[in-house]
């Protein structure tokens, strides 16, 4: 029997989804569960290994998070990370203490090179620490395999039980040989088979939908972005014309977007109907300033529009959505806190006529979605199209939305996209857009004083949207953007560049 899956148990750590990504990058499927998920609720048939994540708690607290301890009786290799190490040591009756000082950031690590976990890892390297508690007495049956100047026990192992644990975070890029350590566990110790490819995922998902929903009609809400487009293409390949796609113009699209997107969808062969509901959405959003309220109004009305169109078609029981894994996490999946709600996460409202949701991309990260798109023949330009949020420009206009503000954002955004392409950076930057801010500043135009709007430019680099860095735009490009936006867009008096990373910021401003 093949063993080709890694289970990641989440203790509330900020890097839990990053661990999943790192494993998938090896070609091995990984799946995230709450730490306290009962073993009966997880299919362990093809599981090669289990990883316990970090977390913010202390194992010495009475109400600290715990796993179903029966995982230690499954004879499946286990790797603990940070809190995971402390939890393992505590479970096997070792001791964990809270010293005067914690350990955070980059620090030198020293390892026992005889340990399988550190195969092809130098005796000294730099790793990323982020902990308060530490092991002060190793559990019986375990031995120390790593240490730092501030953490006498930075790694332990029980080779007989196939249990390994480290105090640091090998999943982050700051740990020099972290990728090698994870690969040592997943491939060499757990012996997981590399069966996770986007081509196989697409074939399996198409076959699954074809079998499960044979003869059923579905509605798919298309936003024009890569997620919904790839999701629609997968479902279309499975059920053909039984899928009716609805592209809603909610009045919050970018310049000329509706026209260009519809042309692309026709080339894809999708069964698409465009519905102009811009006046309805703008009316519902009038006077609304709070970001979450805007998102929820848009999300709720999207569902109402889809339901209305489904009734016109007749017989459509399911709603297809392009939900991806970061959407699920940010909307407060399991132990994660809610960062911002996504209109395509959270299930169906109780009063809806649809029987259920079909979300073929729910377990994928953005780069995986793009790989699936390429694999199933979605045009390159659509696959690498700028990510665009479901609420559209509503969350790129800070505060209340008006047609004038939307027009400013559309025009400045069009200039940004044009110049990024002119500079040959279209596929080098993950996402870029402009934001209308509720700030005005004094300026001079034509020897006269003006008091006009400040527009923010946001451009970021990333691979999965979970963490991002501000893109290092060429100065000539930034000068060109400033000159064109101020000269060509009425009401714009100043351009600023957002250099905030994620975390602590999010990609969008709202």
C-alpha positions as CSV (number, residue, x, y, z in Angstrom):
1,X,0.0,0.0,0.0
2,X,1.4,3.4,-1.0
3,X,2.1,6.0,1.7
4,X,1.8,9.4,0.1
5,X,0.2,11.8,2.6
6,X,1.4,13.8,5.5
7,X,-1.0,14.9,8.2
8,X,-0.2,18.3,9.8
9,X,-1.9,18.9,13.2
10,X,-2.3,22.6,13.9
11,X,-1.7,23.9,17.4
12,X,-2.5,27.5,16.4
13,X,1.0,28.4,15.1
14,X,1.4,31.2,12.5
15,X,3.4,29.0,10.2
16,X,1.0,26.0,10.1
17,X,-0.1,26.5,6.4
18,X,3.6,27.1,5.5
19,X,4.4,23.6,6.7
20,X,1.8,22.2,4.4
21,X,3.2,24.2,1.5
22,X,6.8,23.0,2.1
23,X,5.6,19.4,2.1
24,X,3.6,19.8,-1.1
25,X,6.6,21.4,-2.8
26,X,8.4,18.1,-2.4
27,X,5.6,16.4,-4.4
28,X,3.9,14.9,-1.4
29,X,0.3,15.7,-0.4
30,X,-0.1,17.4,3.0
31,X,-3.4,18.2,4.8
32,X,-4.0,20.4,7.8
33,X,-6.3,19.4,10.7
34,X,-7.0,20.9,14.1
35,X,-4.7,19.4,16.7
36,X,-7.6,17.9,18.7
37,X,-9.2,16.2,15.7
38,X,-10.1,12.6,16.8
39,X,-8.1,9.9,14.9
40,X,-11.4,8.4,13.8
41,X,-12.1,11.6,11.8
42,X,-8.8,11.3,9.8
43,X,-8.2,8.7,7.1
44,X,-4.8,7.3,8.1
45,X,-4.7,4.6,5.4
46,X,-2.2,6.4,3.2
47,X,-0.5,8.5,5.8
48,X,3.3,8.3,5.9
49,X,3.9,10.8,8.7
50,X,2.5,13.3,11.1
51,X,3.8,16.8,11.8
52,X,2.8,18.8,15.0
53,X,3.0,22.5,14.4
54,X,4.1,25.4,16.7
55,X,1.6,27.3,18.8
56,X,1.4,30.3,21.2
57,X,0.6,28.4,24.4
58,X,2.6,26.7,27.1
59,X,2.2,23.0,27.6
60,X,2.3,23.7,31.3
61,X,-1.0,25.6,31.2
62,X,-4.0,23.7,32.4
63,X,-6.0,24.5,29.3
64,X,-3.2,24.2,26.7
65,X,-4.1,22.6,23.3
66,X,-3.7,18.9,23.1
67,X,-3.8,16.3,20.4
68,X,-5.6,12.9,20.4
69,X,-2.8,11.1,22.2
70,X,-3.6,7.9,20.3
71,X,-1.5,9.3,17.5
72,X,1.5,8.1,19.4
73,X,0.2,4.5,19.1
74,X,-0.2,4.5,15.4
75,X,3.4,3.5,14.6
76,X,3.5,6.5,12.1
77,X,6.7,8.7,12.2
78,X,6.1,12.0,13.9
79,X,7.9,15.3,13.7
80,X,7.2,18.0,16.3
81,X,8.0,21.7,15.6
82,X,8.4,24.3,18.4
83,X,5.3,23.8,20.6
84,X,5.2,20.3,18.9
85,X,8.5,19.5,20.5
86,X,7.4,20.7,23.9
87,X,4.2,18.8,23.6
88,X,6.0,15.5,22.8
89,X,8.5,16.0,25.6
90,X,5.7,16.8,28.0
91,X,3.6,13.8,26.9
92,X,6.5,11.4,27.6
93,X,6.9,13.0,31.0
94,X,9.9,15.2,30.3
95,X,9.9,18.8,31.7
96,X,9.4,22.1,30.0
97,X,10.2,25.4,31.7
98,X,9.6,29.1,31.1
99,X,13.1,30.8,31.4
100,X,13.6,34.5,32.0
101,X,14.2,35.2,28.3
102,X,12.7,33.7,25.2
103,X,14.5,33.2,21.9
104,X,13.4,34.9,18.7
105,X,14.8,35.4,15.2
106,X,17.9,34.0,13.6
107,X,20.3,32.1,15.7
108,X,23.2,29.5,15.2
109,X,22.1,25.9,15.5
110,X,24.4,23.0,16.3
111,X,23.3,19.5,15.4
112,X,24.2,15.8,15.9
113,X,25.0,14.7,12.3
114,X,24.3,11.1,13.2
115,X,20.6,11.9,13.4
116,X,18.6,11.0,10.3
117,X,16.8,14.3,10.6
118,X,20.0,16.2,9.9
119,X,21.4,14.1,7.1
120,X,23.2,16.5,4.6
121,X,22.9,19.3,7.1
122,X,26.2,20.9,8.3
123,X,27.0,20.7,12.0
124,X,26.4,24.5,12.3
125,X,23.9,26.5,10.5
126,X,21.4,29.4,11.0
127,X,17.8,28.7,12.0
128,X,14.7,30.7,13.0
129,X,13.6,30.6,16.6
130,X,10.3,31.9,18.0
131,X,9.7,30.4,21.4
132,X,9.3,31.3,25.1
133,X,9.3,27.9,26.8
134,X,12.1,25.3,26.4
135,X,12.9,21.8,27.4
136,X,14.9,21.5,30.7
137,X,14.6,17.7,31.2
138,X,14.4,15.4,28.2
139,X,11.8,12.6,28.4
140,X,13.0,9.1,29.0
141,X,13.8,7.2,25.8
142,X,14.7,10.4,23.9
143,X,18.1,12.0,23.3
144,X,19.3,15.5,22.4
145,X,20.2,16.0,18.7
146,X,20.4,19.8,18.5
147,X,21.1,22.8,20.6
148,X,21.7,26.6,20.4
149,X,23.5,29.0,22.8
150,X,20.2,29.9,24.4
151,X,18.4,26.6,24.1
152,X,20.3,23.6,25.5
153,X,17.7,21.3,23.9
154,X,16.8,22.4,20.4
155,X,16.1,19.0,19.0
156,X,15.3,15.5,20.4
157,X,14.6,12.0,18.9
158,X,13.4,8.6,19.8
159,X,14.6,6.5,16.9
160,X,12.8,3.4,18.1
161,X,9.5,5.1,18.2
162,X,10.3,7.2,15.0
163,X,9.6,10.4,16.8
164,X,11.6,13.6,16.1
165,X,11.2,17.1,17.3
166,X,12.9,20.5,16.9
167,X,12.4,23.8,18.9
168,X,13.0,26.0,15.8
169,X,11.0,26.5,12.5
170,X,12.5,24.6,9.6
171,X,9.6,25.6,7.4
172,X,10.6,29.3,7.2
173,X,13.1,30.5,4.6
174,X,15.3,32.0,7.4
175,X,16.3,28.5,8.4
176,X,19.2,27.8,6.1
177,X,18.8,24.0,5.8
178,X,15.2,23.8,7.0
179,X,14.0,22.5,3.6
180,X,16.6,19.7,3.8
181,X,15.5,18.8,7.4
182,X,11.8,18.6,6.4
183,X,12.7,16.5,3.4
184,X,14.8,14.2,5.6
185,X,11.7,13.6,7.7
186,X,9.1,13.4,4.9
187,X,11.1,11.4,2.3
188,X,13.8,9.5,4.3
189,X,12.2,8.8,7.6
190,X,8.5,8.7,6.8
191,X,9.3,7.4,3.3
192,X,6.4,9.3,1.7
193,X,5.9,8.7,-2.0
194,X,5.9,11.7,-4.3
195,X,2.5,11.4,-6.0
196,X,1.3,15.0,-5.7
197,X,1.3,16.7,-9.1
198,X,-1.1,19.2,-10.5
199,X,-1.8,17.2,-13.6
200,X,-2.9,14.2,-11.5
201,X,-4.9,16.5,-9.2
202,X,-6.8,17.9,-12.2
203,X,-7.5,14.5,-13.7
204,X,-8.7,13.1,-10.3
205,X,-10.9,16.2,-9.6
206,X,-12.5,16.1,-13.0
207,X,-13.2,12.4,-12.6
208,X,-14.6,12.9,-9.1
209,X,-17.0,15.6,-10.1
210,X,-18.1,13.7,-13.2
211,X,-19.0,10.7,-11.1
212,X,-20.5,12.5,-8.1
213,X,-22.6,15.0,-10.0
214,X,-23.6,13.2,-13.1
215,X,-26.6,14.8,-14.6
216,X,-26.7,17.7,-12.2
217,X,-26.9,21.3,-13.2
218,X,-24.7,23.9,-11.6
219,X,-24.2,27.7,-11.5
220,X,-20.7,29.1,-11.3
221,X,-20.0,32.6,-10.3
222,X,-17.1,34.0,-12.3
223,X,-15.1,37.0,-11.1
224,X,-12.7,37.1,-14.0
225,X,-9.8,36.0,-11.8
226,X,-7.7,32.9,-12.1
227,X,-9.3,31.0,-9.2
228,X,-12.9,31.1,-10.5
229,X,-11.8,30.6,-14.1
230,X,-9.8,27.4,-13.3
231,X,-12.6,26.1,-11.1
232,X,-15.2,26.7,-13.9
233,X,-12.9,25.0,-16.4
234,X,-12.5,21.9,-14.2
235,X,-16.2,21.6,-13.7
236,X,-17.0,22.3,-17.3
237,X,-14.7,19.4,-18.4
238,X,-16.6,17.2,-16.0
239,X,-20.3,18.1,-16.7
240,X,-20.1,20.1,-19.9
241,X,-23.1,22.3,-20.7
242,X,-24.8,21.4,-17.4
243,X,-22.6,24.2,-16.0
244,X,-24.0,27.7,-16.5
245,X,-21.4,30.3,-15.6
246,X,-22.6,33.8,-14.5
247,X,-20.2,36.7,-14.8
248,X,-21.6,39.5,-12.7
249,X,-20.7,43.1,-13.4
250,X,-21.1,44.6,-10.0
251,X,-19.9,48.0,-11.0
252,X,-16.6,47.4,-9.1
253,X,-14.5,46.0,-12.0
254,X,-11.3,47.5,-13.4
255,X,-11.2,49.5,-16.6
256,X,-12.7,47.6,-19.6
257,X,-12.6,44.4,-17.6
258,X,-16.1,43.1,-18.4
259,X,-15.4,43.1,-22.2
260,X,-11.9,41.5,-22.0
261,X,-12.9,38.8,-19.6
262,X,-16.0,37.8,-21.7
263,X,-13.8,37.5,-24.7
264,X,-11.4,35.1,-22.9
265,X,-14.2,33.0,-21.6
266,X,-15.6,32.5,-25.1
267,X,-12.1,31.3,-26.1
268,X,-12.2,28.8,-23.2
269,X,-15.5,27.4,-24.5
270,X,-17.3,28.1,-21.2
271,X,-21.1,28.5,-21.2
272,X,-21.1,32.1,-19.8
273,X,-23.8,34.7,-19.3
274,X,-23.0,38.3,-18.3
275,X,-25.4,40.0,-15.9
276,X,-25.1,43.8,-15.3
277,X,-26.1,44.4,-11.6
278,X,-23.8,47.4,-11.1
279,X,-26.6,49.8,-10.0
280,X,-27.9,47.3,-7.5
281,X,-24.5,46.8,-5.8
282,X,-23.6,50.4,-5.7
283,X,-27.0,51.2,-4.2
284,X,-26.6,48.6,-1.5
285,X,-23.1,50.0,-0.7
286,X,-24.2,53.6,-0.5
287,X,-23.0,55.2,2.8
288,X,-21.2,52.0,3.9
289,X,-17.6,52.6,5.1
290,X,-16.6,49.6,7.2
291,X,-14.6,47.0,5.2
292,X,-16.1,43.9,6.6
293,X,-19.6,45.3,6.1
294,X,-18.8,46.0,2.5
295,X,-17.5,42.5,1.9
296,X,-20.5,40.9,3.5
297,X,-23.0,43.1,1.5
298,X,-21.2,42.2,-1.7
299,X,-20.9,38.5,-0.9
300,X,-24.6,38.2,0.1
301,X,-25.9,40.0,-3.0
302,X,-23.6,37.8,-5.2
303,X,-25.4,34.8,-3.8
304,X,-28.8,36.4,-4.3
305,X,-27.9,37.2,-8.0
306,X,-26.7,33.6,-8.6
307,X,-29.8,32.2,-7.0
308,X,-32.0,34.5,-9.2
309,X,-30.2,33.4,-12.3
310,X,-30.4,29.7,-11.3
311,X,-34.2,30.0,-11.1
312,X,-34.2,31.4,-14.6
313,X,-32.2,28.5,-15.9
314,X,-34.1,25.9,-13.8
315,X,-32.9,22.8,-12.0
316,X,-29.4,24.1,-10.9
317,X,-28.8,22.7,-7.5
318,X,-25.2,23.5,-6.9
319,X,-23.1,26.7,-6.8
320,X,-19.5,26.4,-8.0
321,X,-16.9,28.7,-6.4
322,X,-13.2,29.3,-6.8
323,X,-12.4,29.1,-3.1
324,X,-8.7,28.4,-2.4
325,X,-6.8,27.4,0.7
326,X,-5.6,30.9,1.8
327,X,-9.3,32.1,1.7
328,X,-10.2,29.3,4.1
329,X,-7.4,30.1,6.5
330,X,-7.9,33.9,6.5
331,X,-11.6,33.4,7.1
332,X,-10.9,31.7,10.4
333,X,-10.6,28.0,9.6
334,X,-10.3,25.9,12.7
335,X,-7.7,27.3,15.1
336,X,-6.8,30.3,12.9
337,X,-8.2,33.7,13.8
338,X,-10.3,35.6,11.4
339,X,-8.2,38.1,9.5
340,X,-10.8,39.1,7.0
341,X,-13.9,37.3,5.7
342,X,-14.0,36.1,2.1
343,X,-17.4,36.1,0.4
344,X,-16.7,32.6,-1.0
345,X,-16.0,30.9,2.4
346,X,-18.4,29.8,5.1
347,X,-20.9,27.6,3.3
348,X,-24.4,28.5,2.0
349,X,-26.9,30.7,3.8
350,X,-29.8,28.6,5.2
351,X,-32.4,30.2,3.1
352,X,-30.7,29.5,-0.2
353,X,-32.3,27.2,-2.8
354,X,-28.9,25.5,-3.7
355,X,-28.3,22.1,-2.3
356,X,-24.6,22.7,-1.8
357,X,-21.2,24.2,-2.9
358,X,-18.7,22.7,-5.3
359,X,-15.2,24.0,-4.6
360,X,-12.7,22.0,-6.6
361,X,-9.7,24.2,-5.6
362,X,-10.4,24.5,-1.9
363,X,-7.3,22.6,-0.8
364,X,-4.9,24.4,-3.2
365,X,-2.6,27.4,-2.8
366,X,-2.5,30.1,-5.5
367,X,0.6,28.8,-7.3
368,X,-0.9,25.3,-7.4
369,X,-4.1,26.8,-8.9
370,X,-2.0,28.3,-11.7
371,X,-0.2,25.0,-12.3
372,X,-3.6,23.3,-12.6
373,X,-4.8,26.0,-15.0
374,X,-1.8,25.4,-17.2
375,X,-2.3,21.6,-17.0
376,X,-6.0,21.8,-18.2
377,X,-5.4,24.3,-21.0
378,X,-6.4,27.6,-19.6
379,X,-4.7,30.3,-21.6
380,X,-1.4,31.6,-20.2
381,X,-2.6,35.2,-19.9
382,X,-5.6,34.1,-17.9
383,X,-3.6,31.8,-15.6
384,X,-1.1,34.7,-14.9
385,X,-3.8,37.4,-14.8
386,X,-3.6,39.8,-11.9
387,X,-5.3,38.4,-8.8
388,X,-8.5,40.3,-8.3
389,X,-10.7,40.1,-5.1
390,X,-14.4,39.1,-5.3
391,X,-15.4,42.5,-3.8
392,X,-13.4,44.2,-6.5
393,X,-12.6,47.9,-6.2
394,X,-15.0,48.2,-3.2
395,X,-12.0,47.3,-1.0
396,X,-9.6,49.5,-3.0
397,X,-11.7,52.6,-2.2
398,X,-11.2,53.3,1.5
399,X,-14.4,54.2,3.2
400,X,-17.6,55.1,1.3
401,X,-17.8,54.1,-2.3
402,X,-18.8,56.6,-5.0
403,X,-18.7,56.5,-8.8
404,X,-16.1,59.3,-8.8
405,X,-13.8,57.5,-6.5
406,X,-14.2,54.3,-8.5
407,X,-13.3,56.1,-11.7
408,X,-10.1,57.5,-10.1
409,X,-9.1,54.0,-9.0
410,X,-9.9,52.5,-12.5
411,X,-7.8,55.1,-14.3
412,X,-4.8,54.9,-12.0
413,X,-4.9,51.1,-11.9
414,X,-5.0,51.0,-15.8
415,X,-1.9,53.2,-15.9
416,X,-0.1,51.0,-13.3
417,X,-0.9,47.8,-15.2
418,X,0.2,49.4,-18.6
419,X,3.5,50.7,-17.2
420,X,4.4,47.5,-15.3
421,X,4.0,45.6,-18.6
422,X,6.0,48.2,-20.5
423,X,8.8,47.7,-18.0
424,X,8.7,43.9,-18.6
425,X,7.7,43.1,-15.0
426,X,4.2,41.7,-15.6
427,X,5.0,38.2,-14.4
428,X,7.7,39.2,-11.9
429,X,5.3,40.9,-9.5
430,X,2.6,38.8,-7.8
431,X,0.0,41.5,-7.5
432,X,-0.2,45.3,-8.1
433,X,-3.0,47.8,-7.9
434,X,-3.9,51.3,-6.7
435,X,-5.9,52.4,-3.7
436,X,-8.1,55.5,-3.2
437,X,-7.3,57.0,0.2
438,X,-9.4,59.4,2.2
439,X,-6.5,61.8,2.3
440,X,-6.0,65.1,0.4
441,X,-2.9,67.1,0.2
442,X,-1.9,70.5,-1.1
443,X,-0.2,70.7,-4.4
444,X,0.6,73.1,-7.3
445,X,-0.8,72.7,-10.8
446,X,-0.5,75.5,-13.4
447,X,0.9,78.0,-10.8
448,X,-2.3,77.5,-8.8
449,X,-2.9,75.8,-5.4
450,X,-4.8,72.5,-5.6
451,X,-6.1,70.3,-2.8
452,X,-6.4,66.8,-4.3
453,X,-6.5,63.1,-3.5
454,X,-3.6,60.8,-2.4
455,X,-3.5,57.5,-4.3
456,X,-1.5,54.6,-2.9
457,X,0.3,52.1,-5.2
458,X,0.6,48.5,-3.9
459,X,2.9,46.0,-5.5
460,X,4.0,42.7,-3.8
461,X,6.0,39.6,-4.5
462,X,4.8,36.2,-3.2
463,X,4.4,32.5,-4.2
464,X,1.2,31.6,-2.2
465,X,-0.4,34.8,-0.9
466,X,0.2,33.7,2.7
467,X,3.3,35.9,3.1
468,X,4.3,38.8,0.8
469,X,7.0,41.4,0.5
470,X,6.7,44.8,-1.2
471,X,8.1,44.6,-4.7
472,X,11.3,46.6,-5.3
473,X,10.0,48.7,-8.2
474,X,12.6,50.5,-10.4
475,X,12.7,54.2,-9.6
476,X,12.1,55.1,-13.2
477,X,8.9,53.1,-13.1
478,X,7.7,54.9,-10.0
479,X,8.5,58.3,-11.5
480,X,6.6,57.4,-14.6
481,X,3.6,56.2,-12.6
482,X,3.6,59.4,-10.5
483,X,3.8,61.7,-13.5
484,X,1.2,59.9,-15.5
485,X,-1.3,59.5,-12.7
486,X,-1.1,63.1,-11.6
487,X,-1.2,64.5,-15.1
488,X,-3.8,62.2,-16.6
489,X,-6.3,61.5,-13.8
490,X,-8.4,64.4,-12.6
491,X,-8.5,64.8,-8.8
492,X,-5.1,63.0,-8.2
493,X,-2.5,65.2,-6.5
494,X,0.0,62.8,-4.8
495,X,1.2,59.2,-5.2
496,X,2.6,57.1,-2.3
497,X,4.1,53.6,-2.4
498,X,3.0,51.0,0.2
499,X,6.1,49.0,1.5
500,X,4.3,46.9,4.1
501,X,4.9,43.2,4.2
502,X,2.3,40.5,5.1
503,X,2.3,39.9,8.0
504,X,1.7,42.4,9.6
505,X,-0.3,43.9,6.8
506,X,-2.6,42.1,4.3
507,X,-2.3,42.4,0.5
508,X,-5.4,44.5,0.2
509,X,-6.0,47.6,2.3
510,X,-9.4,46.5,3.4
